[in-house]
């Protein structure tokens, strides 16, 4: 939703759903973790310094997914996951391109795990960046290690890159600009 017309979110959402999207993804930025600010509720990707601050309001607003960055939660991820689930939201963890994939393993393998891993395929914080194909190695590693895990990619996706992400093992993808033709593999 980051590339949507914020003055027409309803029609932008309807357009994406009509194009076959199963979910709507909203990036949330606090101006601290990344330099920009955004808004939103639904499947929420929080690029913020203190994700704990957003659990209560997003839960009340009806968010169904809450994805926080491992880089911003190294000290409190267990508490985050528990609180996210207690508000009826699906927890996910994201990682920036420079963060080693091994940093998310404990969050997937713990007793109360995240339900999705988001591999950033651009540096978070700005729309319109070029897709980083070398991030597909992270996706492949996750798919091999966790065959049933939801793996999301976010950033720079379009007709020329989405098949690469799907082939690597991603099953949750966000196309940022236009509707896509039907894929051979479900999103």
C-alpha positions as CSV (number, residue, x, y, z in Angstrom):
1,X,0.0,0.0,0.0
2,X,3.1,2.3,0.3
3,X,2.8,3.2,-3.4
4,X,-0.9,3.8,-3.2
5,X,-2.7,7.1,-3.5
6,X,-3.3,7.8,0.2
7,X,-6.2,10.1,-0.6
8,X,-7.9,7.1,-2.3
9,X,-6.9,4.1,-0.2
10,X,-10.4,2.5,-0.5
11,X,-10.2,2.5,-4.3
12,X,-6.6,1.5,-4.3
13,X,-7.4,-1.4,-1.9
14,X,-10.3,-2.5,-4.1
15,X,-8.2,-2.3,-7.2
16,X,-5.5,-4.6,-5.7
17,X,-8.2,-7.1,-4.4
18,X,-9.8,-7.1,-7.8
19,X,-6.3,-8.0,-9.3
20,X,-6.2,-11.1,-7.1
21,X,-4.4,-10.0,-3.9
22,X,-5.2,-12.1,-0.9
23,X,-3.9,-9.6,1.6
24,X,-3.3,-5.8,1.7
25,X,0.1,-4.9,3.2
26,X,0.7,-1.5,4.9
27,X,4.2,-0.3,5.8
28,X,4.3,1.6,9.0
29,X,7.2,3.9,9.7
30,X,7.8,6.1,12.8
31,X,10.4,8.5,11.5
32,X,13.0,7.0,13.9
33,X,13.8,3.5,12.7
34,X,13.5,4.7,9.1
35,X,13.4,8.4,8.2
36,X,9.8,8.5,6.8
37,X,6.3,8.3,8.4
38,X,3.3,6.3,7.1
39,X,-0.1,5.1,8.5
40,X,-2.2,2.0,8.2
41,X,-3.9,-1.0,9.5
42,X,-4.3,-4.5,8.0
43,X,-1.2,-6.7,7.5
44,X,1.1,-4.1,9.1
45,X,4.9,-4.0,8.6
46,X,6.3,-1.9,11.3
47,X,9.6,-0.1,10.5
48,X,9.8,1.5,13.9
49,X,12.1,1.7,16.9
50,X,9.7,0.6,19.5
51,X,7.2,-1.9,18.1
52,X,5.7,-2.7,21.5
53,X,4.2,0.8,21.5
54,X,2.0,-0.1,18.5
55,X,0.6,-3.5,19.5
56,X,-2.4,-2.1,21.5
57,X,-3.5,0.6,19.0
58,X,-3.1,-1.7,16.0
59,X,-4.9,-4.5,17.7
60,X,-7.8,-2.1,18.6
61,X,-7.8,-0.8,15.0
62,X,-8.3,-4.3,13.7
63,X,-4.9,-5.2,12.2
64,X,-4.7,-8.9,11.4
65,X,-0.9,-9.1,11.0
66,X,1.9,-7.3,12.9
67,X,5.4,-7.7,11.4
68,X,8.3,-6.1,13.4
69,X,12.0,-5.8,12.5
70,X,14.4,-8.2,14.2
71,X,16.9,-5.3,14.3
72,X,14.6,-3.2,16.5
73,X,13.6,-6.1,18.8
74,X,16.7,-8.1,19.7
75,X,16.1,-7.6,23.4
76,X,12.3,-8.1,23.6
77,X,11.1,-10.3,20.7
78,X,9.6,-13.0,23.0
79,X,7.4,-10.3,24.7
80,X,6.5,-8.9,21.3
81,X,5.3,-12.2,19.9
82,X,3.3,-13.0,23.0
83,X,1.6,-9.6,23.1
84,X,0.9,-9.6,19.3
85,X,-0.8,-13.0,19.6
86,X,-2.7,-11.9,22.7
87,X,-4.3,-9.1,20.6
88,X,-5.4,-11.6,18.0
89,X,-2.8,-10.6,15.4
90,X,-0.5,-12.8,13.4
91,X,3.2,-12.1,14.3
92,X,5.9,-11.8,11.7
93,X,9.5,-10.8,11.7
94,X,11.3,-8.8,9.1
95,X,14.9,-8.3,8.4
96,X,16.9,-5.7,6.4
97,X,19.1,-6.7,3.5
98,X,22.3,-6.5,5.6
99,X,21.0,-8.6,8.5
100,X,22.1,-12.2,8.5
101,X,19.3,-14.7,8.0
102,X,20.4,-16.6,11.1
103,X,19.0,-13.8,13.3
104,X,15.5,-14.9,12.7
105,X,16.0,-18.6,13.4
106,X,15.4,-18.3,17.2
107,X,12.1,-16.4,16.5
108,X,10.9,-19.2,14.2
109,X,12.1,-22.1,16.3
110,X,11.0,-20.9,19.8
111,X,8.0,-22.3,21.8
112,X,5.8,-19.4,20.8
113,X,7.1,-18.6,17.3
114,X,6.4,-15.9,14.6
115,X,4.2,-17.2,11.8
116,X,6.0,-15.4,9.0
117,X,9.4,-14.0,8.0
118,X,9.6,-11.0,5.7
119,X,12.8,-10.7,3.7
120,X,13.3,-7.1,2.6
121,X,14.4,-6.9,-1.0
122,X,15.2,-3.2,-0.7
123,X,16.4,-1.0,2.1
124,X,13.4,-0.2,4.2
125,X,12.0,3.3,4.3
126,X,11.5,4.4,0.7
127,X,9.2,3.2,-2.1
128,X,10.4,2.7,-5.7
129,X,13.8,1.1,-5.0
130,X,15.3,-1.5,-7.3
131,X,14.8,-5.2,-6.3
132,X,17.9,-6.8,-4.8
133,X,18.1,-10.3,-6.4
134,X,20.8,-11.5,-4.0
135,X,18.1,-11.5,-1.2
136,X,16.7,-14.6,-2.9
137,X,19.4,-16.7,-1.2
138,X,17.8,-15.8,2.1
139,X,14.4,-16.8,0.8
140,X,15.8,-20.2,-0.5
141,X,17.5,-20.8,2.8
142,X,14.4,-20.2,4.8
143,X,12.2,-22.3,2.5
144,X,14.6,-25.2,2.7
145,X,14.9,-25.0,6.5
146,X,11.2,-24.3,7.2
147,X,9.1,-25.8,4.4
148,X,5.7,-24.7,5.8
149,X,6.7,-21.2,6.9
150,X,5.1,-18.2,5.3
151,X,7.9,-16.3,3.6
152,X,7.2,-12.8,2.4
153,X,9.3,-10.5,0.2
154,X,8.8,-6.8,0.1
155,X,10.3,-4.1,-2.1
156,X,11.0,-3.6,-5.8
157,X,8.6,-6.3,-6.9
158,X,7.0,-6.2,-10.3
159,X,6.4,-8.2,-13.4
160,X,10.2,-8.7,-14.0
161,X,11.0,-9.9,-10.4
162,X,8.0,-11.6,-8.9
163,X,8.6,-14.9,-10.6
164,X,12.1,-14.9,-9.2
165,X,10.8,-14.4,-5.7
166,X,8.2,-17.2,-6.1
167,X,10.8,-19.6,-7.5
168,X,13.0,-18.9,-4.5
169,X,10.2,-20.0,-2.2
170,X,8.4,-16.8,-1.2
171,X,4.6,-17.2,-0.9
172,X,3.7,-13.7,0.2
173,X,4.6,-10.9,-2.1
174,X,3.6,-7.2,-2.6
175,X,3.6,-5.8,-6.0
176,X,3.9,-2.0,-5.6
177,X,2.7,-0.3,-8.7
178,X,0.3,-2.2,-11.0
179,X,-1.8,-5.4,-11.1
180,X,0.0,-8.5,-12.2
181,X,-1.1,-11.1,-14.6
182,X,-2.1,-14.4,-12.9
183,X,1.0,-16.3,-11.7
184,X,1.5,-20.0,-12.2
185,X,2.1,-20.2,-8.4
186,X,-0.4,-18.7,-5.9
187,X,0.7,-15.6,-4.0
